[in-house]
Amino acid sequence: MAAATIVPAAADDFDAGLWLGADATVKLNKKWNLNFGAQYRTRNNFRTTERFGLSAGAGYKFNKHLKASAGYIFFVNNFEEKLEYKTSSTQWMPSYYGVRHRFFAAIQGDVDAGRFNIALRQRWQYTYRPQGDDKIYKYDTDDGTYTMKDRKGAAEHILRTRLKIEYNIPKCPVDPYVYGELFYNGHGMEKYRAFAGAEWKINKQHSFDFGCVYQREAASDGYNFVAPMINYNIKF
């Protein structure tokens, strides 16, 4: 079998994008709430859509410092074009869109330390790629032929560990916070993410989260990614 190497068509060790989102929380009672959201992300130095999707879920509060949540996310990814180098030829794979279904469950506990709040969250997520939803086209640069195939269905389990530290500024509607998050798959750490930003509480019903996220793939040839983030929140 011929050996093959696959790399992004425009490989680089740094990229930038924009993350936008909106979330709505519906309080059912003192313990239960429902959550709905939408997201849109870009990459390729803000020029290309990376992902867009919708989510729905529910949360349960055990007490003031312990809560759990679960839900479903439907999203569409725009995968990068790639070059596949084989012994006998070079094949180009254009970018393509693929549907994903994600289910998640999380539990979070926090403690107060003066005006600081320290929260630890563990989240499990299961992402499924349906059979035939991804259609991949390849162009052989040597003989000028096109081929097309449907990708087989596949699934991935990820465990995410996030530590968040928030500071409450007296008589100020803006509370700054930072967090770090590790992503583990079945083979070890996949990537890590860091964020620095703040929550701006306009009133009891409306707020914005804003800041900047940094992400790094754990692989030795992984790339760095930076994105400003803005998320609108509304409570009912």
C-alpha positions as CSV (number, residue, x, y, z in Angstrom):
1,M,0.0,0.0,0.0
2,A,1.4,3.4,-0.9
3,A,2.2,5.7,1.9
4,A,0.2,9.0,2.1
5,T,0.7,12.3,3.9
6,I,-2.3,14.7,4.4
7,V,-1.7,18.4,5.2
8,P,-3.9,21.5,5.0
9,A,-3.6,23.1,1.6
10,A,-2.6,26.4,3.3
11,A,-0.7,24.9,6.3
12,D,0.3,27.4,8.9
13,D,1.0,27.3,12.6
14,F,-1.3,30.3,13.4
15,D,-4.9,31.2,12.6
16,A,-7.5,33.7,13.8
17,G,-11.2,33.9,13.7
18,L,-14.3,35.2,15.4
19,W,-16.7,33.4,17.8
20,L,-20.3,34.8,18.1
21,G,-23.1,33.3,20.1
22,A,-26.5,33.8,21.8
23,D,-28.0,31.9,24.7
24,A,-31.5,32.0,26.3
25,T,-32.2,30.5,29.7
26,V,-35.8,29.8,30.8
27,K,-36.2,29.3,34.6
28,L,-38.8,26.7,35.3
29,N,-38.4,26.7,39.1
30,K,-35.7,27.0,41.8
31,K,-34.0,23.8,40.6
32,W,-34.7,23.4,36.9
33,N,-34.0,25.5,33.8
34,L,-34.0,25.1,30.0
35,N,-31.3,26.4,27.8
36,F,-31.3,27.3,24.0
37,G,-28.4,28.6,22.0
38,A,-27.0,29.5,18.6
39,Q,-23.3,29.9,17.5
40,Y,-21.3,31.1,14.5
41,R,-17.5,30.8,14.2
42,T,-15.0,31.8,11.5
43,R,-11.3,30.8,10.8
44,N,-8.7,31.5,8.1
45,N,-8.0,35.0,9.6
46,F,-11.8,35.8,9.8
47,R,-12.4,35.1,6.1
48,T,-14.0,31.6,6.2
49,T,-17.0,30.2,8.0
50,E,-15.8,27.4,10.3
51,R,-19.0,26.3,12.2
52,F,-22.6,27.3,12.8
53,G,-25.2,25.5,14.9
54,L,-28.1,25.4,17.4
55,S,-28.3,23.8,20.9
56,A,-30.9,22.9,23.5
57,G,-30.5,21.5,26.9
58,A,-31.6,21.5,30.6
59,G,-29.9,22.4,33.9
60,Y,-30.5,21.2,37.4
61,K,-29.2,23.0,40.6
62,F,-28.5,20.7,43.5
63,N,-27.6,23.7,45.8
64,K,-25.9,27.1,45.6
65,H,-22.5,25.6,44.6
66,L,-23.3,22.4,42.6
67,K,-25.2,22.1,39.3
68,A,-25.5,19.7,36.4
69,S,-26.6,20.0,32.8
70,A,-27.2,18.0,29.7
71,G,-28.2,18.7,26.1
72,Y,-27.9,18.4,22.4
73,I,-26.0,20.4,19.8
74,F,-26.6,20.3,16.0
75,F,-23.9,22.0,14.0
76,V,-22.3,22.1,10.6
77,N,-18.5,22.2,10.2
78,N,-16.7,23.7,7.2
79,F,-13.6,21.4,6.9
80,E,-10.4,22.8,5.3
81,E,-9.2,21.9,1.9
82,K,-6.2,19.5,2.0
83,L,-3.5,18.0,-0.1
84,E,-2.8,14.3,0.0
85,Y,0.7,13.3,-1.1
86,K,1.0,9.7,-2.2
87,T,3.9,7.9,-3.8
88,S,2.4,8.0,-7.2
89,S,0.3,11.1,-7.2
90,T,-0.9,14.3,-5.4
91,Q,-4.6,14.7,-4.7
92,W,-6.4,17.9,-3.8
93,M,-9.5,17.7,-1.5
94,P,-11.6,20.9,-1.6
95,S,-13.2,22.2,1.5
96,Y,-16.6,20.8,2.4
97,Y,-19.5,21.1,4.9
98,G,-20.4,18.2,7.2
99,V,-23.2,17.8,9.7
100,R,-22.5,16.8,13.3
101,H,-24.8,15.7,16.2
102,R,-23.4,16.2,19.7
103,F,-24.8,15.1,23.0
104,F,-23.3,16.3,26.3
105,A,-23.6,16.0,30.1
106,A,-21.7,18.1,32.6
107,I,-21.4,18.7,36.4
108,Q,-19.9,21.9,37.9
109,G,-19.0,22.8,41.5
110,D,-17.7,26.2,42.7
111,V,-16.5,27.9,45.9
112,D,-16.3,31.5,46.9
113,A,-13.0,33.0,48.1
114,G,-13.7,36.6,49.0
115,R,-14.7,38.3,45.8
116,F,-13.3,35.5,43.8
117,N,-15.4,32.6,42.6
118,I,-13.6,29.4,41.5
119,A,-15.5,26.8,39.5
120,L,-14.5,23.4,38.2
121,R,-16.5,21.8,35.4
122,Q,-16.3,18.2,34.0
123,R,-18.1,17.7,30.7
124,W,-18.5,14.6,28.6
125,Q,-19.5,14.9,25.0
126,Y,-20.4,12.5,22.3
127,T,-20.2,13.7,18.7
128,Y,-21.6,11.6,15.8
129,R,-21.0,11.9,12.1
130,P,-23.9,10.4,10.1
131,Q,-23.2,7.9,7.3
132,G,-23.0,9.6,3.9
133,D,-23.4,13.2,5.1
134,D,-19.9,14.1,4.2
135,K,-19.1,13.9,0.5
136,I,-15.4,14.2,-0.3
137,Y,-14.2,15.1,-3.7
138,K,-10.6,14.5,-4.7
139,Y,-8.7,15.8,-7.7
140,D,-5.7,14.0,-8.9
141,T,-3.2,16.6,-10.1
142,D,-1.2,14.1,-12.1
143,D,-3.9,12.6,-14.4
144,G,-6.6,15.3,-14.0
145,T,-9.4,12.9,-12.7
146,Y,-12.0,13.6,-10.0
147,T,-13.3,11.0,-7.6
148,M,-16.1,11.3,-5.0
149,K,-16.9,9.2,-1.9
150,D,-19.2,9.3,1.1
151,R,-17.5,9.2,4.4
152,K,-18.6,6.4,6.8
153,G,-20.4,7.2,10.0
154,A,-18.2,7.7,13.0
155,A,-18.3,8.9,16.6
156,E,-16.0,10.5,19.1
157,H,-16.0,10.7,22.9
158,I,-14.4,13.8,24.5
159,L,-13.9,14.6,28.2
160,R,-13.4,18.3,28.9
161,T,-12.0,19.7,32.2
162,R,-12.4,23.4,32.8
163,L,-11.2,25.6,35.7
164,K,-12.7,29.1,35.8
165,I,-11.8,32.0,38.1
166,E,-14.1,35.1,38.2
167,Y,-13.8,38.3,40.2
168,N,-16.7,40.4,41.4
169,I,-16.0,44.1,41.2
170,P,-18.0,46.1,43.8
171,K,-20.8,48.2,42.3
172,C,-19.7,47.4,38.8
173,P,-21.7,45.6,36.1
174,V,-18.6,44.1,34.6
175,D,-17.0,41.0,36.2
176,P,-13.7,39.8,34.7
177,Y,-12.9,36.1,34.5
178,V,-10.4,33.7,33.0
179,Y,-10.5,29.9,32.4
180,G,-8.4,27.1,31.1
181,E,-9.8,23.9,29.6
182,L,-8.3,20.6,28.6
183,F,-9.8,18.2,26.0
184,Y,-9.1,14.5,26.2
185,N,-10.0,11.8,23.6
186,G,-9.4,8.1,23.8
187,H,-5.7,8.6,22.9
188,G,-4.8,11.4,25.4
189,M,-5.0,15.1,25.4
190,E,-6.4,16.5,22.1
191,K,-6.1,20.2,22.7
192,Y,-6.2,22.9,25.3
193,R,-8.0,26.3,25.5
194,A,-7.6,29.4,27.5
195,F,-9.9,32.4,27.7
196,A,-9.7,35.9,29.3
197,G,-12.7,38.2,29.3
198,A,-15.6,39.5,31.3
199,E,-19.4,39.4,31.8
200,W,-21.2,42.7,31.3
201,K,-24.6,42.6,33.1
202,I,-26.9,45.1,31.5
203,N,-29.7,44.2,33.9
204,K,-31.2,41.1,35.5
205,Q,-32.4,39.8,32.2
206,H,-29.7,40.8,29.6
207,S,-25.9,40.4,29.6
208,F,-22.9,39.9,27.3
209,D,-19.8,37.8,27.6
210,F,-16.8,39.1,25.7
211,G,-13.1,38.4,25.5
212,C,-10.5,36.5,23.6
213,V,-10.0,32.7,23.4
214,Y,-6.7,31.0,22.6
215,Q,-6.6,27.4,21.5
216,R,-3.7,25.0,20.8
217,E,-3.7,21.5,19.4
218,A,-1.7,19.0,21.6
219,A,0.0,17.3,18.6
220,S,3.6,18.4,17.9
221,D,2.5,19.8,14.6
222,G,-0.7,21.4,15.9
223,Y,-1.5,25.0,15.3
224,N,-2.3,28.1,17.4
225,F,-5.7,29.7,17.1
226,V,-6.9,33.0,18.5
227,A,-10.5,34.4,18.3
228,P,-12.3,37.4,19.9
229,M,-15.6,36.1,21.4
230,I,-18.9,37.9,21.9
231,N,-21.9,36.1,23.4
232,Y,-25.3,37.6,24.2
233,N,-27.4,36.1,27.1
234,I,-31.0,36.5,28.0
235,K,-32.9,35.1,30.9
236,F,-36.7,34.5,31.2
